[in-house]
């Protein structure tokens, strides 16, 4: 089963994403902060990470940079899911190594279409 780390400081967002991803046959691992995402990545080598750009302890973008620098792991796909709509911030995420960017609010159809584009279904 494919593993997905869902990282958001909102338990409600994590719960909503977890339900969507479980319906798509993903094993879910939750994280509340960017530091935990990096740590989980080293241990579990997930297929996918869906995370907010604004996370406590370690910002989502900084967590992504650390993950992308971990050459000894199989690189997961990273999708940011954020309420930040600033084009410069989105561009920074995509140029920095994100595979896609979803704006909140989202629904199952949006998540499914992004995963289909990334060949993760």
PEDABEL-V249168 format. One record per helix or strand of 2 or more residues. SS is the DSSP state (H for helix, E for strand). FROM is the first residue (numbers start at 1). LEN is the number of residues. Records with the same first field share a line. If there is no record, write none. Layout:
SS->FROM-LEN  FROM-LEN
This chain:
E->2-6  26-6  48-4  77-6  100-4
H->11-13  34-11  60-10  87-10  108-10
